[in-house]
């Protein structure tokens, strides 16, 4: 197989629910990020063979192949094809796997993997309302095979199975917030964020202006005492739920994109590869616990690459819920000083379909900042999937 390199990786700032990106069209948000990525290298877009994007809420403005629509909205060449995939929360990391495979196999030389989600306008679950006329995605005979749990329940069952307490989850949540605040204070994110011009609306919903969004909005002053006082996500659960809005990922808006090439094409274009993609996997996992996917995904990718976790300098694991990270860490006896060192989705947010390539972006920039060699990026996904990628800094 051909060597696949990462030339660049960027993201928008991550907007909080009903925040600075709440009124932007998904096509414009992702389109601006794609355009920003190309402009950093004086590319026109005609050099790209394929664009693959992730999006979970494929409804309304995010329906009808939002990746293609975003590319066209940005005024980029109509001859370049684009497709949108849905692997739930791991959608844009699955887009990266597809891009990796296309280049490695010789089907393409230049592919952009990306993702977008504007959850303020297309809320989680809006494309599958309970009792809706179009049916339930886990209805029919599904329940005869697997219990159709929701993610909140899966997260609490993970906490029970790995003997994780509310205090442990809250302490990880505070660590996430503290690390994200430090990262911004030290300008660790500045070079990876593409400024996005977003509409400003009045109380009647009329656009009255715009403003440039350049900073993540999810961070908030956090104390353990404050976290301890938050109401659980499942207040009536027995035994008691240990997850709250404070130790779970935030509903967010955002977009991200990674520019991948064959080594040969990067050389011909005069572009410097910043990392190589060592391997990428998508695995199935228990659909009832649902969110344990990073555990088998990590096992598979370490086995395929011949690496051990001790070889990994930077880990980006999505903080869908604190229990997801802590259960994975217990399984691998992971060094917390290498895990989500600049904060995760608890602090920064989780714009579903965009998060996979957000994590790749963060991992690449952190490898360069810290001088590390290998990064592992892994995510859990609704329905019982796990993603994992390893990149090596060049």
C-alpha positions in Angstrom: 0.0 0.0 0.0 1.1 3.6 -0.6 2.1 5.9 2.2 -0.7 8.3 3.2 0.4 11.6 4.8 -1.4 14.4 6.6 -0.6 17.7 5.0 -2.8 19.8 7.3 -5.7 19.6 9.7 -8.0 22.4 10.8 -11.3 23.1 12.6 -13.7 25.8 13.4 -13.9 27.0 17.0 -16.5 24.8 18.7 -19.6 26.8 19.5 -21.7 26.1 22.5 -25.4 25.3 22.2 -27.2 28.5 21.1 -23.9 30.2 21.0 -21.9 32.0 18.3 -22.4 29.4 15.6 -26.0 28.6 16.3 -27.5 30.5 13.4 -25.0 29.6 10.7 -26.1 27.2 7.9 -24.2 23.9 8.0 -23.1 24.3 4.3 -21.5 27.7 5.2 -19.8 26.4 8.3 -18.2 23.4 6.7 -17.6 25.3 3.4 -15.7 28.0 5.2 -13.5 25.4 7.0 -12.8 23.6 3.7 -12.0 26.9 2.0 -9.7 27.9 4.9 -7.9 24.6 4.7 -7.2 24.9 1.0 -6.2 28.6 1.2 -3.5 27.8 3.7 -1.7 26.0 0.9 -2.7 28.1 -2.1 -4.8 25.2 -3.5 -7.8 25.8 -5.7 -9.6 22.6 -4.8 -9.1 21.2 -8.3 -6.2 19.2 -6.9 -8.6 17.2 -4.7 -9.9 13.8 -6.0 -12.6 13.2 -3.4 -14.1 14.7 -0.2 -15.7 12.5 2.5 -17.6 14.1 5.3 -19.3 13.0 8.5 -22.7 14.2 9.8 -25.1 12.5 12.2 -28.2 14.7 12.0 -28.8 14.3 8.3 -32.1 16.3 8.3 -33.1 19.7 7.0 -30.0 21.8 6.1 -27.8 18.8 6.9 -29.6 16.4 4.6 -29.1 15.7 0.9 -25.3 15.2 1.1 -24.2 18.2 3.3 -20.5 17.6 2.4 -21.2 18.1 -1.3 -23.4 21.0 -0.6 -20.8 22.7 1.6 -18.1 22.2 -1.1 -20.3 23.9 -3.7 -21.4 26.6 -1.2 -17.7 27.5 -0.8 -17.4 28.0 -4.6 -15.1 25.1 -5.0 -14.8 23.1 -8.3 -18.1 21.2 -9.1 -16.1 18.4 -10.8 -14.8 17.3 -7.4 -17.1 14.6 -5.9 -18.1 14.5 -2.2 -20.0 12.1 -0.1 -21.4 12.1 3.5 -21.2 9.1 5.8 -22.8 8.4 9.2 -21.0 6.2 11.7 -22.7 8.1 14.5 -20.3 10.1 16.7 -17.3 8.6 14.8 -18.6 9.8 11.4 -15.7 12.1 10.4 -13.1 9.6 11.7 -14.7 7.0 9.5 -14.5 9.6 6.7 -10.8 9.7 7.5 -10.6 5.9 7.3 -12.2 6.0 3.9 -9.8 8.7 2.7 -6.9 6.7 4.1 -8.1 3.6 2.2 -8.7 5.4 -1.1 -5.2 6.9 -1.1 -3.4 3.8 0.2 -5.1 1.6 -2.5 -4.3 4.0 -5.3 -8.0 5.0 -6.0 -7.1 8.6 -5.2 -4.1 10.8 -4.5 -5.7 13.7 -2.6 -8.7 13.3 -0.3 -10.2 15.6 2.3 -11.8 14.0 5.3 -14.2 16.4 7.2 -17.3 16.7 9.3 -20.0 19.1 10.4 -22.8 19.4 12.9 -24.9 22.3 13.9 -26.7 20.8 16.9 -28.3 24.1 17.9 -30.4 23.9 14.8 -30.6 20.1 14.2 -30.8 18.7 17.7 -29.7 15.2 18.6 -32.4 12.8 17.7 -34.4 15.2 15.6 -34.3 12.7 12.7 -35.7 9.9 14.8 -38.5 11.3 17.1 -40.1 8.8 19.5 -43.3 7.5 18.0 -42.6 9.2 14.7 -44.4 8.3 11.5 -41.3 6.8 10.0 -40.5 4.3 12.6 -37.8 3.7 15.2 -34.2 2.9 14.0 -33.9 0.1 16.6 -37.5 -1.0 16.3 -38.9 -4.1 14.7 -37.1 -7.3 15.6 -34.0 -5.4 16.9 -35.3 -5.7 20.5 -35.5 -9.5 20.2 -31.7 -9.5 19.6 -30.4 -6.6 21.7 -31.8 -4.4 24.4 -32.3 -1.0 22.7 -30.6 1.2 25.3 -29.9 4.9 25.0 -26.4 6.5 25.4 -27.2 7.9 28.9 -28.0 4.4 30.1 -25.0 2.9 28.4 -22.7 5.4 30.1 -24.0 4.6 33.5 -23.7 0.9 33.0 -20.1 1.4 32.0 -19.5 3.2 35.2 -21.0 0.3 37.1 -19.1 -2.4 35.3 -15.8 -0.6 35.8 -16.6 0.5 39.3 -16.3 4.2 38.6 -17.7 6.6 41.2 -19.4 10.0 40.6 -16.4 11.7 42.3 -14.0 10.0 39.8 -16.1 11.2 36.9 -16.4 14.7 38.3 -12.6 14.9 38.8 -12.0 13.9 35.2 -14.5 16.5 34.1 -12.7 19.2 36.1 -9.4 18.1 34.6 -10.9 18.4 31.1 -12.0 22.0 31.9 -8.7 23.0 33.5 -6.7 21.6 30.6 -8.8 23.3 28.0 -8.5 26.6 29.8 -4.7 26.2 30.0 -4.5 25.3 26.3 -6.2 28.5 25.3 -4.2 30.6 27.8 -1.0 29.2 26.2 -2.4 29.6 22.6 -2.1 25.9 21.8 -5.2 26.0 19.6 -4.6 29.2 17.7 -3.0 27.8 14.5 -5.6 25.0 14.1 -8.7 27.2 14.2 -10.2 28.7 11.0 -12.1 31.9 11.7 -15.8 31.7 10.7 -18.0 34.6 10.1 -21.4 33.8 11.7 -24.7 35.5 11.7 -26.0 37.5 14.7 -29.8 37.5 15.1 -32.1 39.5 17.3 -34.9 38.2 19.5 -37.2 37.9 16.5 -34.7 35.7 14.6 -33.8 38.4 12.1 -30.2 38.6 11.0 -28.8 42.0 12.2 -25.1 41.5 11.6 -22.3 39.1 11.9 -19.2 38.3 14.0 -16.1 36.3 13.6 -15.9 33.2 15.8 -12.4 32.1 16.7 -12.5 30.7 20.2 -14.1 27.6 21.7 -17.2 28.5 23.7 -17.8 25.5 26.0 -15.3 26.2 28.7 -16.6 27.3 32.0 -15.3 27.9 35.5 -15.6 24.6 37.2 -15.2 23.4 40.8 -15.7 19.9 42.3 -18.3 21.4 44.6 -20.2 22.8 41.7 -20.0 19.5 39.8 -21.2 17.6 42.8 -24.3 19.7 43.0 -25.5 19.0 39.4 -28.6 16.9 38.8 -28.0 13.5 37.1 -28.8 12.9 33.5 -31.2 10.1 34.5 -32.6 11.4 37.8 -35.0 8.4 38.4 -32.5 5.7 37.6 -31.9 2.9 40.1 -29.1 2.6 41.0 -28.5 6.3 40.9 -27.1 7.8 37.7 -23.5 9.1 38.1 -23.5 11.2 34.9 -24.5 14.8 34.8 -24.3 17.6 32.3 -21.0 18.5 34.0 -19.2 15.2 33.3 -20.8 14.5 29.9 -20.0 16.0 26.5 -21.6 19.3 25.5 -24.1 19.8 22.7 -22.1 21.9 20.2 -21.7 23.3 16.7 -18.6 22.9 14.6 -16.8 21.7 11.6 -13.3 20.3 10.9 -11.2 19.0 7.9 -8.0 17.0 7.3 -6.1 17.1 4.1 -4.6 13.7 3.2 -2.4 12.8 0.2 -0.1 10.2 -1.1 3.5 11.0 -0.3 4.2 11.3 -4.0 1.5 13.8 -4.7 2.4 15.9 -1.7 6.0 16.0 -3.0 4.8 17.0 -6.5 2.7 19.8 -5.1 5.6 21.0 -3.0 3.7 20.5 0.2 5.3 19.3 3.5 3.8 16.2 5.0 3.3 16.8 8.8 2.4 13.2 9.7 1.7 9.8 8.2 -1.3 7.7 8.8 0.0 4.5 10.3 -3.4 2.7 10.4 -7.1 3.2 10.8 -9.9 0.9 12.1 -13.6 0.7 12.7 -14.8 -2.1 15.0 -18.1 -3.3 16.3 -18.6 -3.4 20.1 -21.4 -4.3 22.6 -24.5 -2.4 21.3 -26.1 -2.4 24.8 -23.3 -0.8 26.7 -22.9 1.0 23.3 -19.9 3.2 24.3 -17.1 0.8 25.0 -15.8 0.8 21.4 -12.5 2.6 22.1 -11.4 -0.5 24.1 -11.5 -3.1 21.3 -10.6 -0.5 18.7 -7.4 0.3 20.6 -6.6 -3.4 21.0 -7.1 -3.9 17.2 -5.0 -1.0 16.1 -2.1 -1.7 18.5 -2.1 -5.3 17.3 -2.1 -4.3 13.6 0.7 -1.7 14.1 2.8 -3.7 16.5 2.8 -0.7 18.9 2.0 -0.7 22.6 0.3 2.1 24.5 3.7 3.0 25.9 4.8 4.0 22.4 1.9 6.5 22.1 2.8 10.0 23.1 -0.6 11.7 22.6 -4.1 10.1 23.1 -7.2 11.9 21.9 -10.3 9.9 23.1 -13.7 11.5 22.8 -15.2 12.4 26.2 -18.7 11.5 25.2 -19.1 10.7 28.9 -16.4 10.6 31.5 -17.0 6.9 32.1 -16.0 6.1 28.5 -12.5 7.6 29.0 -12.0 6.2 32.5 -13.1 2.7 31.6 -10.7 2.7 28.7 -7.9 4.1 30.9 -8.5 1.3 33.5 -8.4 -1.4 30.8 -5.0 -0.1 29.5 -3.5 1.4 32.7 -3.1 4.5 30.7 -1.0 7.5 31.7 -3.5 10.3 32.3 -0.8 12.9 31.4 -0.9 11.7 27.8 -4.7 11.6 27.5 -6.6 14.6 26.3 -3.9 16.9 27.4 -5.7 20.0 26.1 -9.1 19.1 27.3 -11.8 17.0 25.6 -15.5 17.2 24.7 -16.6 17.8 28.3 -14.9 21.2 28.2 -14.7 22.0 24.5 -17.9 20.3 23.2 -18.9 17.4 20.9 -20.3 18.5 17.5 -21.1 14.9 16.6 -20.2 14.4 13.0 -17.3 16.9 13.2 -15.6 15.5 16.3 -13.5 12.8 14.7 -11.5 15.1 12.5 -11.5 17.7 15.4 -9.6 15.1 17.4 -7.2 14.3 14.6 -6.5 18.0 14.3 -5.9 18.4 18.0 -3.6 15.3 18.0 -1.5 16.5 15.0 -0.9 19.9 16.5 -0.1 18.5 20.0 2.4 16.1 18.6 4.2 19.0 16.9 4.0 21.2 20.0 5.3 18.5 22.4 7.7 16.8 20.0 6.0 13.4 20.3 6.1 10.7 17.7 2.8 8.8 17.7 -0.8 9.8 18.5 -3.8 7.5 19.0 -7.3 8.9 18.2 -10.3 6.8 19.3 -14.0 7.3 19.8 -17.1 5.5 20.9 -20.1 5.6 18.6 -23.9 5.1 19.1 -25.1 1.6 18.3 -21.8 0.0 19.4 -18.9 1.0 17.3 -15.3 2.1 18.0 -12.9 4.1 15.8 -9.2 4.3 16.1 -6.4 5.9 14.1 -2.6 6.1 14.7 -0.6 8.9 13.1 3.1 9.5 13.3 4.7 12.9 13.2 7.1 13.5 10.4 
